[in-house]
């Protein structure tokens, strides 16, 4: 973290704090509990960090889409690896949040209502871009707000999976989105003859790993929420843990999971 940059005599001195806007950043944690409760700061910091990582994930996923459009398979593969590592960080943060006891959380939980992580626009944008397009989530954002506009744009736009399928078609695979069975057969063919299009195979596996890490995050998250609040409803009015459990089987790229049921053993010459 060496910041040795300096400006000219006419320019202000650039420091670590000014470059990263540390004073403004540290002014964003406003506790609502009165008197202030010790663990509310932890709760705010962890969720603000989540939103920063969501921003980075969207930044990377948009770059991946551009690389797929340019047939830069290995470039997309590299950035997908970064997204997966970010997911590992998000999962690790849950353990930090779990250091808070249920009693600690209850000292300030009522102050959060009706706010809820259910309302995270960036998280919904990630879901939309990756193929989970549930328009009902728009209802949690005010019409005309920047958050709703961003979600609506993602809802209208093509998904990461659709960009992947288009790349497969450009490479000669019969990855038809109009015929699901043909799409799965094309993916099975890719896996059975991975050496013929090894970059595409690596990309497909990177998509699966990213998808898997998101599923693991959901699993850890629902477990943490149940540990904190049990069967209580969410602060935003959702069913809480009961709702979160319904999200555990959601897949971004279901065809990449389905193809595994159709793979057969084939001897390889070494």
C-alpha positions in Angstrom: 0.0 0.0 0.0 2.7 2.5 -1.0 1.2 5.8 -2.0 4.3 7.8 -3.1 2.5 10.1 -5.6 2.8 13.9 -5.2 1.3 16.7 -7.2 3.0 19.7 -8.6 3.4 22.9 -6.5 0.0 24.1 -7.9 -1.8 20.8 -7.1 -2.8 19.4 -3.7 -0.7 16.6 -2.2 -2.3 13.2 -2.9 -2.3 11.0 0.1 -3.7 7.5 1.0 -6.6 9.1 2.8 -7.5 11.6 0.1 -7.2 9.1 -2.8 -9.5 6.6 -1.0 -11.7 9.3 0.5 -11.2 7.8 3.9 -12.8 10.7 5.9 -16.0 10.5 3.8 -16.0 6.7 4.0 -15.7 6.6 7.8 -18.5 9.2 8.1 -21.0 6.7 6.5 -21.6 4.6 9.6 -24.5 6.2 11.4 -25.9 4.2 14.3 -29.7 4.4 14.9 -29.7 2.8 18.4 -30.2 5.1 21.4 -28.2 4.6 23.5 -25.7 3.3 20.9 -25.4 -0.5 20.9 -21.9 -1.9 20.4 -22.6 -4.4 17.6 -24.6 -2.1 15.4 -21.4 -0.7 14.0 -20.3 -4.2 13.1 -23.7 -4.9 11.4 -23.4 -1.7 9.3 -19.8 -2.1 8.3 -20.3 -5.7 7.2 -23.3 -4.8 5.0 -21.7 -1.7 3.6 -18.7 -3.9 2.6 -21.1 -6.4 1.0 -22.5 -3.6 -1.1 -19.0 -2.6 -2.2 -18.2 -6.1 -3.2 -21.6 -6.3 -5.1 -20.5 -3.2 -7.0 -17.2 -4.9 -7.9 -19.0 -8.1 -8.9 -21.2 -6.1 -11.3 -18.1 -4.3 -12.6 -16.4 -7.6 -13.3 -19.5 -9.3 -14.7 -20.0 -6.5 -17.2 -16.4 -6.8 -18.3 -16.9 -10.6 -18.7 -19.9 -9.9 -21.0 -17.8 -7.6 -23.1 -15.0 -10.2 -23.4 -17.5 -12.9 -24.4 -18.9 -10.6 -27.1 -15.3 -10.1 -28.3 -14.6 -13.9 -28.3 -12.0 -13.3 -25.6 -12.7 -16.6 -23.8 -9.5 -16.7 -21.7 -10.0 -13.1 -20.6 -13.5 -13.9 -19.5 -12.3 -17.0 -17.7 -9.7 -15.0 -15.7 -12.3 -12.5 -14.5 -14.7 -15.2 -13.6 -12.0 -16.6 -11.3 -11.8 -13.2 -9.7 -15.6 -13.2 -9.1 -15.3 -16.6 -7.5 -12.6 -15.4 -5.1 -14.8 -12.4 -4.2 -17.5 -14.9 -3.4 -15.2 -16.7 -1.0 -14.6 -13.4 0.8 -18.4 -12.8 1.0 -18.8 -16.2 2.6 -16.0 -15.6 5.1 -17.7 -12.3 6.2 -20.7 -14.3 7.5 -18.4 -15.7 10.2 -17.6 -12.2 11.3 -21.3 -11.4 11.5 -21.9 -14.6 13.4 -19.6 -13.4 16.2 -22.6 -11.3 17.2 -25.0 -13.1 19.5 -28.8 -13.1 19.0 -29.2 -10.9 22.1 -26.7 -8.4 20.7 -28.6 -8.2 17.5 -32.0 -7.8 19.2 -30.7 -4.7 21.0 -31.0 -2.7 17.8 -32.9 -4.9 15.3 -36.2 -3.1 15.7 -34.5 0.2 14.6 -33.9 -1.4 11.2 -37.5 -1.8 10.2 -38.7 -1.7 7.5 -35.2 -1.8 5.9 -34.0 -5.2 4.8 -31.3 -6.8 2.8 -34.1 -8.1 0.6 -34.1 -4.6 -0.8 -30.5 -4.6 -2.1 -30.7 -3.4 -5.7 -27.2 -4.4 -6.5 -27.8 -7.9 -5.4 -30.9 -8.1 -7.5 -28.9 -6.7 -10.5 -26.4 -9.5 -10.1 -29.2 -12.0 -10.0 -30.8 -10.5 -13.1 -27.6 -10.4 -15.1 -26.9 -14.0 -14.2 -30.4 -15.2 -15.3 -32.6 -15.1 -12.2 -35.1 -12.5 -13.5 -37.9 -12.0 -10.9 -39.7 -8.8 -11.8 -41.5 -8.8 -8.4 -38.4 -7.5 -6.8 -38.9 -4.2 -8.6 -41.8 -3.5 -6.1 -39.2 -2.9 -3.4 -37.8 0.1 -5.2 -39.4 3.5 -5.7 -40.6 4.2 -9.3 -38.1 6.5 -11.0 -35.3 5.9 -8.4 -31.8 5.1 -9.7 -32.0 1.7 -8.0 -35.2 0.8 -9.8 -33.9 2.2 -13.2 -30.8 0.0 -12.8 -32.8 -3.1 -12.0 -35.2 -2.5 -14.9 -32.2 -2.1 -17.3 -30.8 -5.5 -16.1 -34.2 -7.1 -16.4 -34.5 -6.0 -20.0 -30.9 -6.9 -21.0 -29.4 -10.2 -22.0 -28.0 -12.5 -19.4 -24.5 -13.9 -18.9 -25.8 -17.3 -19.8 -27.3 -16.0 -23.1 -23.9 -14.4 -24.0 -22.2 -17.7 -23.3 -24.6 -19.6 -25.5 -24.1 -17.0 -28.3 -20.3 -17.6 -28.0 -20.9 -21.4 -28.3 -22.9 -20.9 -31.5 -20.2 -18.7 -33.0 -17.8 -21.5 -32.3 -19.9 -24.0 -34.2 -21.9 -25.7 -31.3 -25.6 -26.1 -31.7 -26.5 -24.2 -28.5 -30.0 -23.3 -29.4 -31.9 -21.4 -26.7 -35.2 -22.2 -28.4 -34.7 -25.9 -27.9 -33.5 -26.8 -24.4 -32.7 -30.4 -25.2 -30.5 -29.4 -28.1 -28.7 -26.9 -25.9 -28.0 -29.6 -23.3 -26.8 -32.0 -26.0 -24.4 -29.3 -27.3 -23.0 -28.9 -23.8 -22.6 -32.6 -23.4 -20.7 -32.7 -26.7 -18.5 -29.9 -25.4 -17.6 -31.9 -22.3 -17.2 -35.2 -24.1 -14.7 -33.6 -26.5 -13.2 -31.0 -24.2 -9.8 -30.9 -25.9 -11.4 -29.7 -29.1 -12.6 -26.5 -27.4 -10.7 -26.5 -24.2 -11.0 -22.8 -23.6 -14.8 -23.1 -23.8 -14.7 -26.1 -21.4 -12.6 -24.1 -18.9 -15.1 -21.2 -19.2 -18.1 -23.5 -18.6 -16.5 -24.9 -15.5 -15.7 -21.4 -14.3 -19.3 -20.5 -14.7 -20.3 -23.5 -12.7 -17.9 -22.7 -9.9 -19.1 -19.1 -9.7 -22.7 -20.5 -9.5 -21.7 -23.0 -6.9 -20.1 -20.3 -4.7 -23.2 -18.2 -4.9 -25.3 -21.2 -3.7 -22.9 -21.8 -0.9 -23.2 -18.1 0.1 -27.0 -18.5 0.2 -26.7 -21.6 2.3 -24.4 -19.9 4.8 -26.5 -16.8 4.9 -29.8 -18.6 5.7 -28.0 -20.6 8.4 -26.7 -17.4 9.9 -30.1 -15.7 9.8 -31.8 -18.6 11.5 -29.1 -18.6 14.2 -29.8 -14.9 14.8 -33.6 -14.6 14.6 -35.0 -18.1 14.4 -38.4 -18.2 12.7 -39.1 -14.5 13.1 -40.2 -12.5 10.0 -37.7 -10.3 8.3 -37.4 -6.6 9.1 -38.7 -5.7 5.7 -41.8 -7.9 6.1 -40.6 -11.0 4.4 -41.0 -14.5 5.9 -37.4 -14.4 7.0 -35.7 -17.8 7.1 -38.8 -19.5 5.5 -38.3 -17.3 2.4 -34.6 -17.7 2.3 -34.9 -21.5 2.2 -36.9 -21.2 -1.0 -33.9 -19.6 -2.7 -31.4 -22.4 -2.0 -32.0 -24.4 -5.2 -31.7 -21.4 -7.5 -29.1 -21.8 -10.3 -27.7 -19.2 -12.6 -26.8 -21.7 -15.3 -29.1 -24.7 -14.8 -28.1 -26.2 -18.2 -24.5 -26.5 -17.1 -25.7 -28.5 -14.1 -28.1 -30.6 -16.0 -25.6 -31.8 -18.6 -23.8 -33.7 -15.9 -26.7 -36.2 -15.7 -26.1 -37.0 -19.4 -22.4 -37.5 -19.3 -21.1 -41.1 -19.9 -17.8 -42.7 -19.2 -15.4 -42.6 -22.1 -11.9 -44.1 -22.3 -9.1 -41.7 -23.0 -5.9 -42.3 -24.9 -2.9 -41.0 -23.0 
